Structures are given as structure tokens and as C-alpha cells.
């Protein structure tokens, strides 16, 4: 049984990304065959009366309800998400009784969100999570959407992730985290990012990191949006994530098949098992091809060899964008001083006509992976179109592409810490030198493991 996923939306960013994700899932469900639509609904939605899944006998006016818990310190964020869902043209909604809000924000202070508000919301948040989990016929795991840089999504989000792990020790937890603009949305964002990563890498089965800079560039370069809004960027993030989460069936690296072929992918267990084969290395990246304005889709021909070639080169170069791909980088070559990104494991999700038989051998090149990785590439497919594309590929990889931004974040955090900058704000809420040193050590160890691949 594929399983149902409970999404926990944390903070303003997490709620906005989560809302875009459910809108994308509802849109794809509406465009799918009845059987695929039922699978999407069972995995991510339930009926409004609290039943495990939307009923085919429900009245036409009944909208499926997201299997979600919404948490923020500010009521306006929750109210905005509830309103946006109700107004969606794709006919879905949130359960207002599965939302939790207080009257004060976390002030972009991780320690305040984690230590001060964490204890206040713990019992109520876990009760909401428990209720949603019990409404699933088969719980496939928890998806947490959040930012890395703020106070609520990052600090409170890290606390909630730990609490869910304590209460549901056998469940799969996947965190989808937005990395801040490096130019600086928040002056202490390097501290917040450090502390969040340190916590999540200790409790999560996989931490999928998406960078705001990359989302912005995708909007401008691929989607031709001159001045992208956060809604535009969140839409890109949600679409990439949906490319992993929508129903698919396991197949072999070669069309001839292999062990487990024909089995429906189990969310979120198969995702964590396929991409995070080493428990000390859990950083994930997303790549999708093609990506273009919807107005261009009907005038474009999609062929699997071209899509797979581009996805491979994106993986090699560490970029998440098609624009400006460096085709001079090859594994085993000198690359003219250019660095080849190494990959621990990857999962390829093929959707559209011919997905079952497409040759993905280029993605399984052994030079891309360490020799000690047992099964570095997993492949699944669906004949259903995605985002209107006749053929599309989403690549979830556990690779070195997260190393450069983490390295820069660590350098900046060390610089600020040595200067004693803003440390008193964290100490006021229970995060002192010892907690910072532990966080630095944990993230540095993970970074060293990736660099040693």
C-alpha cells in the first residue's frame, strides 16, 4: 500500500510552500484519470467529514481536505493559507481545526522559536499531528515544510520535528527546507540555518534543501518571469516536490526490469530508503526537466534522450537549472579545473508517454557514484502527464551540491560568532556557546563526509 502523507506546514514560508504543493497536487489530480486521481486523494487528502479518504459518494460541493497541520505564531499567516485554499480553482481546502496559531512572532530568533515557543505549542501541535495520522488507513510518513533562516519555521520547526520523531519513532520524516537568499533576508540567518540544519540532520530521514537564489533564477530564466514573487518561487519548489510525491511505479534502470519492478512506490519510506542509504548523509536536492512557461508547452516536442542528457549534466555540474549548463564537465576528465559533483544516490521519476521504456542508463554511470554505494540509482515511472508535459523527469539526489552554500554559511557564522555578534539574543532564550559549538561540530562532520566522497 503506497501510504498517506501528513504534511506539517511550519512558519510563513512553510505554510506558503505547503499551500502551493497541495494546489499542485489538486491540479494534477483533476487532470488525471479516475484511478490516478483516487491515488492522489488517498495519499494527500481526506474527506471533510474526517473519513480516511474522500468518498466517491460525497456531494459534488464537497472538496477534499488536505492531510495537513498548519502551525505559525501569527494568525494572519494561517488565515491567508485557509483563504487561499478555499479560493483555489482546483477545489480543495484545509481543515481549520488542524491549524495552530498564537499572537506573537518569533522575531527571527531561532532560540526563541525553539526554546520559548516550542514548549508552549508542543502538546497541542502533537495532538493535531496525531489526529491527522490516525485518519490515515496507512501512514506513509510526515512531510515538514519550513524555512531554514527564520524564527518560527526554523526554530519552532526544528522543535516540532524533534517532537514528532519522539512520538512517532518508526515513521519516516522528510523535511523540505528553503535556504535563504545569501545576500541576507535576516542578519542572523546564518545562525538560524546552522542551528536548524544541525537539529534536522539528527532527527529527519531526509532533508531536501531548495535555495531561494536557484528558485529565483528558475523563474527568470526558465519561466520568463521578469520580477518573480515569492508565490512564483514557491510554485517552482512545489512543482519539483510534486514530481517526487505523485503516484509512480518502480522500474529497473534498464527497461528490462529488475527487483521490485511494477510495485507502487511507498511514500515516504521508499523515497528515504532510495535517496538516503547512509544515515549520516541525508541532504537532498531536486532537479526537474523540462521547465518552461505554460504558453510554450503546446509548441514544444519532448524526447526522453534529451531530457535525460540534460538531467545528467545538471547532476554533474551541481546546478539545479537548465539555463547555462556547462557541457564541458565530464566524470573522469580534467574538466579544465571545473569540479564534478559526486552523488551518493539518486532517484529518477519519469512521467509521461514512454516513461516505462525510456533508457536512463546515462544517469547510472558508475563514475557518478562512490564504488561502495550498493544501488545508487532508483527509477520509477508513471504514464500520466505532469504539468502538461508529454514527458518530464524529476531527479532527487543525495549529492555534493548542497556543500558550497553550507560552507559559506559556516564561514559567515564563525565570523559572526568570533565577533560575538548577536549571541546575547540567543543566550536570552537558552542557546549558549555549548549549543553553538555542538551545532558547528555536527554540520561540519556532515560537510566533511560529503566532501570526502
C-alpha positions as CSV (number, residue, x, y, z in Angstrom):
1,X,0.0,0.0,0.0
2,X,1.6,3.4,-1.0
3,X,0.5,5.1,2.2
4,X,-0.8,8.5,3.1
5,X,1.4,11.5,4.0
6,X,0.7,14.0,6.7
7,X,2.2,17.4,5.8
8,X,3.1,19.8,8.7
9,X,3.4,23.4,7.5
10,X,5.7,25.4,9.8
11,X,6.0,29.2,9.7
12,X,5.2,31.7,6.9
13,X,7.4,30.1,4.3
14,X,6.4,26.5,5.2
15,X,2.7,27.4,5.0
16,X,3.1,29.2,1.7
17,X,5.1,26.3,0.1
18,X,2.7,23.8,1.6
19,X,-0.3,25.6,0.1
20,X,1.4,25.7,-3.3
21,X,2.1,22.0,-3.0
22,X,-1.5,21.0,-2.3
23,X,-2.7,23.2,-5.1
24,X,-0.3,21.5,-7.5
25,X,-1.4,18.0,-6.3
26,X,-5.1,19.0,-6.6
27,X,-4.5,20.4,-10.1
28,X,-2.7,17.2,-11.2
29,X,-5.5,15.1,-9.7
30,X,-8.1,17.0,-11.6
31,X,-6.2,16.4,-14.9
32,X,-5.7,12.7,-14.2
33,X,-7.6,9.5,-14.8
34,X,-10.1,8.4,-12.1
35,X,-7.7,5.8,-10.8
36,X,-4.7,8.2,-10.5
37,X,-7.0,10.9,-9.0
38,X,-8.1,8.4,-6.3
39,X,-4.4,7.6,-5.5
40,X,-3.5,11.3,-5.2
41,X,-6.5,11.9,-3.0
42,X,-5.8,9.0,-0.7
43,X,-2.2,9.9,-0.3
44,X,-2.7,13.7,0.4
45,X,-6.3,14.4,1.0
46,X,-9.2,13.2,3.1
47,X,-13.0,13.8,3.1
48,X,-14.2,16.9,5.0
49,X,-16.1,14.7,7.5
50,X,-12.8,13.2,8.8
51,X,-13.0,9.9,6.9
52,X,-9.7,8.4,5.8
53,X,-10.2,9.3,2.1
54,X,-12.5,11.4,0.0
55,X,-15.7,9.4,-0.8
56,X,-16.8,8.9,-4.3
57,X,-20.4,9.2,-2.9
58,X,-19.7,12.7,-1.5
59,X,-21.8,15.5,-2.8
60,X,-20.4,17.5,-5.7
61,X,-20.0,20.5,-3.5
62,X,-17.7,18.7,-1.1
63,X,-14.0,19.4,-1.6
64,X,-11.2,17.1,-0.5
65,X,-9.4,18.3,2.7
66,X,-5.6,18.4,2.8
67,X,-4.0,15.9,5.2
68,X,-2.1,18.8,6.8
69,X,-1.3,20.6,10.1
70,X,-0.7,24.3,9.9
71,X,1.5,26.0,12.5
72,X,2.6,29.6,12.8
73,X,3.0,32.2,15.6
74,X,1.0,34.8,13.7
75,X,-2.7,34.2,12.9
76,X,-2.6,36.1,9.7
77,X,-0.3,33.5,8.1
78,X,-2.8,30.7,8.9
79,X,-5.8,32.8,7.8
80,X,-4.1,33.5,4.5
81,X,-3.5,29.8,3.8
82,X,-7.0,28.8,4.7
83,X,-8.4,31.6,2.5
84,X,-6.2,30.7,-0.4
85,X,-7.2,27.1,-0.3
86,X,-10.9,27.9,-0.3
87,X,-10.5,30.2,-3.3
88,X,-8.4,27.7,-5.3
89,X,-9.9,26.8,-8.7
90,X,-8.8,23.2,-8.1
91,X,-11.4,22.5,-5.4
92,X,-9.6,21.6,-2.2
93,X,-9.4,23.0,1.3
94,X,-7.7,22.9,4.7
95,X,-9.4,21.9,8.0
96,X,-9.4,25.0,10.1
97,X,-9.4,22.7,13.2
98,X,-6.0,21.4,12.2
99,X,-4.4,24.8,12.4
100,X,-2.4,26.3,15.4
101,X,-1.5,30.0,15.8
102,X,-0.5,32.3,18.6
103,X,-0.5,36.1,18.7
104,X,3.3,36.8,18.5
105,X,6.0,36.0,16.1
106,X,9.5,34.6,16.9
107,X,11.3,37.7,15.8
108,X,13.7,35.8,13.5
109,X,15.3,34.4,16.6
110,X,15.8,30.6,16.4
111,X,16.3,30.2,20.1
112,X,13.0,32.0,20.8
113,X,11.1,29.8,18.4
114,X,12.8,26.6,19.7
115,X,13.0,27.1,23.4
116,X,10.3,29.7,24.2
117,X,7.5,28.8,21.9
118,X,8.4,25.1,21.4
119,X,7.3,24.2,24.9
120,X,4.1,26.3,24.6
121,X,2.9,24.5,21.4
122,X,4.2,21.0,21.9
123,X,1.2,19.2,23.3
124,X,-1.3,20.9,21.1
125,X,0.8,20.5,17.9
126,X,1.4,16.8,18.6
127,X,-2.3,16.3,19.2
128,X,-3.1,17.8,15.8
129,X,-0.5,15.7,14.2
130,X,-1.8,12.6,16.0
131,X,-5.3,13.2,14.8
132,X,-4.3,13.6,11.2
133,X,-2.1,10.5,11.4
134,X,-5.0,8.4,12.8
135,X,-7.2,9.5,9.9
136,X,-4.8,7.6,7.5
137,X,-5.6,4.0,6.7
138,X,-1.8,3.5,6.3
139,X,0.5,6.3,7.5
140,X,3.3,6.7,5.0
141,X,5.2,9.4,6.9
142,X,5.4,13.1,7.7
143,X,6.4,15.8,5.3
144,X,7.5,19.0,7.0
145,X,7.8,22.3,5.0
146,X,9.7,25.1,6.5
147,X,12.4,27.8,6.1
148,X,15.9,27.4,7.4
149,X,16.5,31.1,8.3
150,X,13.7,32.5,10.4
151,X,12.5,32.0,13.9
152,X,9.2,30.2,13.6
153,X,9.7,27.9,10.6
154,X,13.3,27.3,11.6
155,X,13.4,27.4,15.4
156,X,9.9,26.2,16.2
157,X,10.0,24.0,13.1
158,X,13.1,22.2,14.4
159,X,11.4,21.7,17.8
160,X,8.3,20.2,16.2
161,X,10.4,17.9,14.1
162,X,12.1,16.6,17.2
163,X,8.8,16.2,19.0
164,X,7.3,14.3,16.1
165,X,10.3,12.0,16.0
166,X,10.0,11.3,19.7
167,X,6.2,10.5,19.4
168,X,6.5,8.5,16.1
169,X,9.8,6.8,16.2
170,X,9.1,4.3,13.4
171,X,7.7,6.9,11.0
172,X,9.5,8.4,8.0
173,X,10.1,12.1,8.3
174,X,11.1,14.2,5.3
175,X,11.9,17.9,5.7
176,X,11.5,20.3,2.7
177,X,13.6,23.3,3.7
178,X,14.0,26.7,1.9
179,X,17.5,28.1,2.0
180,X,17.6,31.9,2.3
181,X,19.0,34.4,-0.1
182,X,22.7,34.6,0.7
183,X,22.5,38.4,0.3
184,X,20.6,38.3,3.5
185,X,16.9,38.4,4.3
186,X,17.7,38.2,8.1
187,X,21.0,39.4,9.6
188,X,21.3,36.3,11.8
189,X,20.2,33.9,9.2
190,X,23.5,32.0,9.2
191,X,23.0,31.3,12.9
192,X,19.4,30.1,12.3
193,X,20.3,28.0,9.4
194,X,23.2,26.4,11.3
195,X,21.0,25.5,14.3
196,X,18.1,24.2,12.1
197,X,20.3,22.0,9.9
198,X,22.1,20.6,13.0
199,X,18.8,19.6,14.5
200,X,17.1,18.2,11.4
201,X,20.1,16.1,10.4
202,X,19.8,14.4,13.7
203,X,16.1,13.6,13.5
204,X,15.0,13.5,9.9
205,X,15.2,10.7,7.4
206,X,15.9,13.2,4.6
207,X,16.5,17.0,4.4
208,X,15.6,18.4,1.0
209,X,17.2,21.8,0.6
210,X,16.0,24.3,-2.1
211,X,17.8,27.6,-2.5
212,X,15.9,30.9,-3.0
213,X,18.6,32.0,-5.4
214,X,18.0,29.0,-7.6
215,X,14.2,29.3,-7.4
216,X,14.5,33.0,-8.4
217,X,16.8,32.1,-11.4
218,X,14.4,29.4,-12.5
219,X,11.6,31.9,-12.6
220,X,13.5,34.4,-14.6
221,X,15.5,32.1,-16.9
222,X,13.2,29.2,-17.5
223,X,9.7,30.6,-16.8
224,X,10.5,34.1,-18.2
225,X,9.0,35.9,-15.2
226,X,10.8,39.3,-15.1
227,X,10.0,40.1,-11.5
228,X,9.3,36.8,-9.6
229,X,7.2,37.0,-6.4
230,X,7.6,34.5,-3.6
231,X,4.4,32.9,-4.9
232,X,6.2,32.3,-8.2
233,X,9.2,30.8,-6.4
234,X,7.2,28.7,-4.1
235,X,5.3,27.4,-7.2
236,X,8.6,26.1,-8.6
237,X,9.5,24.5,-5.3
238,X,6.1,22.9,-5.0
239,X,6.2,21.6,-8.6
240,X,9.5,19.9,-8.1
241,X,8.4,18.3,-4.9
242,X,5.2,17.1,-6.5
243,X,7.3,15.4,-9.2
244,X,8.6,13.1,-6.4
245,X,5.3,12.7,-4.5
246,X,2.8,11.9,-7.2
247,X,2.0,8.2,-7.8
248,X,4.6,6.2,-9.6
249,X,5.6,2.6,-10.1
250,X,9.1,1.2,-9.6
251,X,11.0,0.0,-12.7
252,X,14.6,-1.1,-13.4
253,X,17.4,1.1,-14.5
254,X,17.1,-0.8,-17.8
255,X,13.6,-1.2,-19.4
256,X,14.1,-5.0,-19.0
257,X,13.3,-4.6,-15.3
258,X,14.7,-5.8,-12.1
259,X,13.9,-6.5,-8.5
260,X,10.7,-4.7,-7.3
261,X,9.6,-3.7,-10.7
262,X,5.9,-3.0,-11.1
263,X,5.5,-2.2,-7.4
264,X,3.8,1.1,-6.4
265,X,6.2,3.4,-4.7
266,X,5.6,3.6,-0.9
267,X,5.6,7.2,0.3
268,X,7.7,8.3,2.1
269,X,9.6,5.1,3.0
270,X,10.8,4.3,-0.5
271,X,12.0,7.9,-1.0
272,X,14.1,7.9,2.1
273,X,15.4,4.4,1.5
274,X,16.3,5.1,-2.1
275,X,18.0,8.5,-1.6
276,X,19.4,8.3,1.9
277,X,21.2,4.9,2.1
278,X,23.8,6.3,4.5
279,X,22.2,7.6,7.8
280,X,25.0,10.2,8.2
281,X,24.3,11.8,4.8
282,X,20.8,13.0,4.4
283,X,21.0,16.2,2.3
284,X,18.8,16.0,-0.8
285,X,18.5,18.2,-3.9
286,X,15.8,18.4,-6.6
287,X,16.1,18.9,-10.3
288,X,13.3,18.9,-12.9
289,X,13.3,18.9,-16.7
290,X,11.7,20.4,-18.7
291,X,10.8,23.8,-17.1
292,X,9.1,26.4,-19.3
293,X,6.2,28.8,-19.5
294,X,2.9,27.0,-19.9
295,X,2.3,29.1,-23.1
296,X,5.3,27.2,-24.7
297,X,4.3,23.7,-23.8
298,X,2.0,23.1,-26.7
299,X,4.6,24.2,-29.2
300,X,7.5,22.1,-27.8
301,X,8.5,18.5,-28.5
302,X,9.7,16.4,-25.6
303,X,12.1,13.4,-26.1
304,X,13.5,11.2,-23.4
305,X,17.1,11.1,-24.6
306,X,17.3,14.9,-24.5
307,X,15.7,15.2,-21.1
308,X,17.9,12.5,-19.6
309,X,21.0,14.1,-21.1
310,X,20.2,17.5,-19.5
311,X,19.3,16.0,-16.1
312,X,22.7,14.1,-16.1
313,X,24.6,17.3,-16.9
314,X,22.7,19.2,-14.2
315,X,23.7,16.5,-11.7
316,X,27.4,16.5,-12.8
317,X,27.7,20.3,-12.5
318,X,25.8,20.6,-9.3
319,X,23.3,23.0,-10.7
320,X,19.5,22.8,-10.4
321,X,18.9,24.8,-13.5
322,X,19.0,24.1,-17.2
323,X,20.0,27.6,-18.1
324,X,23.7,28.0,-18.9
325,X,24.6,24.3,-18.4
326,X,28.3,23.7,-18.6
327,X,28.7,20.8,-21.1
328,X,32.4,20.6,-20.7
329,X,32.2,18.8,-17.4
330,X,32.6,15.0,-17.6
331,X,33.4,12.4,-15.0
332,X,36.9,11.1,-15.2
333,X,38.1,14.1,-17.3
334,X,40.2,17.0,-16.1
335,X,37.2,19.3,-16.7
336,X,39.6,22.3,-17.2
337,X,39.7,22.8,-13.4
338,X,35.9,22.5,-13.1
339,X,34.6,20.3,-10.3
340,X,32.4,17.3,-10.9
341,X,29.7,16.9,-8.4
342,X,29.7,13.5,-6.7
343,X,26.5,11.7,-5.9
344,X,25.8,9.2,-3.1
345,X,22.4,8.1,-4.5
346,X,19.7,9.4,-6.8
347,X,16.0,8.7,-7.6
348,X,14.7,9.4,-11.1
349,X,10.9,9.9,-11.5
350,X,9.8,9.7,-15.2
351,X,6.3,10.8,-16.1
352,X,4.5,10.8,-19.4
353,X,4.4,8.8,-22.6
354,X,7.2,6.2,-22.9
355,X,8.3,6.6,-19.3
356,X,8.2,2.9,-18.7
357,X,10.7,2.1,-21.5
358,X,12.9,5.2,-21.5
359,X,16.6,4.4,-21.3
360,X,18.1,6.1,-18.2
361,X,21.5,4.4,-18.5
362,X,23.3,7.7,-18.7
363,X,22.1,8.5,-15.1
364,X,23.5,5.2,-13.8
365,X,27.1,5.9,-15.0
366,X,29.2,4.3,-12.2
367,X,31.6,7.3,-12.4
368,X,28.9,9.5,-10.9
369,X,28.8,7.5,-7.6
370,X,31.1,6.1,-5.0
371,X,32.0,2.4,-5.5
372,X,30.7,1.5,-2.1
373,X,27.1,2.6,-2.8
374,X,25.1,-0.6,-3.2
375,X,22.3,0.6,-5.5
376,X,23.0,4.2,-6.4
377,X,20.1,4.8,-8.8
378,X,16.4,4.0,-8.3
379,X,13.9,4.6,-11.1
380,X,10.1,4.9,-11.0
381,X,7.6,5.9,-13.7
382,X,4.1,6.9,-14.4
383,X,2.3,7.2,-17.8
384,X,0.4,10.2,-16.6
385,X,1.4,13.6,-17.9
386,X,2.8,16.1,-15.4
387,X,2.3,19.9,-15.7
388,X,1.0,19.3,-19.2
389,X,4.3,17.9,-20.4
390,X,4.3,14.8,-22.6
391,X,7.5,13.7,-20.9
392,X,9.1,15.0,-17.7
393,X,11.8,13.9,-15.3
394,X,12.4,14.8,-11.7
395,X,15.7,13.9,-10.1
396,X,16.0,13.6,-6.3
397,X,19.7,13.3,-5.5
398,X,21.8,12.9,-2.4
399,X,24.9,14.7,-3.7
400,X,27.5,17.4,-3.0
401,X,25.5,20.3,-4.5
402,X,24.5,21.5,-1.0
403,X,28.1,21.7,0.1
404,X,29.0,25.2,-1.3
405,X,26.2,27.1,0.4
406,X,26.7,25.2,3.6
407,X,30.4,26.0,3.5
408,X,29.7,29.7,3.0
409,X,27.1,29.7,5.8
410,X,29.5,28.1,8.2
411,X,32.2,30.6,7.4
412,X,29.9,33.5,8.0
413,X,28.5,32.0,11.2
414,X,32.0,31.5,12.5
415,X,32.9,35.1,11.6
416,X,29.9,36.5,13.5
417,X,30.4,34.2,16.5
418,X,34.1,35.1,16.9
419,X,33.0,38.8,16.9
420,X,30.3,38.0,19.5
421,X,27.6,39.4,17.2
422,X,24.0,38.9,18.4
423,X,24.9,35.9,20.7
424,X,23.2,37.6,23.6
425,X,19.9,37.4,21.8
426,X,20.2,33.6,21.6
427,X,21.5,33.3,25.2
428,X,18.4,35.1,26.4
429,X,16.4,32.2,25.1
430,X,18.6,29.3,26.3
431,X,21.0,28.8,23.4
432,X,24.6,29.5,24.5
433,X,28.2,28.7,23.5
434,X,27.8,25.0,24.1
435,X,24.8,24.7,21.8
436,X,26.5,26.6,19.1
437,X,29.7,24.5,19.3
438,X,27.6,21.3,19.1
439,X,25.8,22.6,16.0
440,X,29.0,23.7,14.3
441,X,30.5,20.3,15.0
442,X,27.6,18.3,13.7
443,X,27.2,20.3,10.5
444,X,31.0,20.3,9.9
445,X,31.1,16.5,10.2
446,X,28.3,16.1,7.7
447,X,30.0,18.5,5.3
448,X,33.3,16.7,5.6
449,X,31.6,13.4,4.8
450,X,30.2,14.8,1.6
451,X,33.4,16.4,0.5
452,X,35.2,13.1,1.0
453,X,33.0,11.2,-1.5
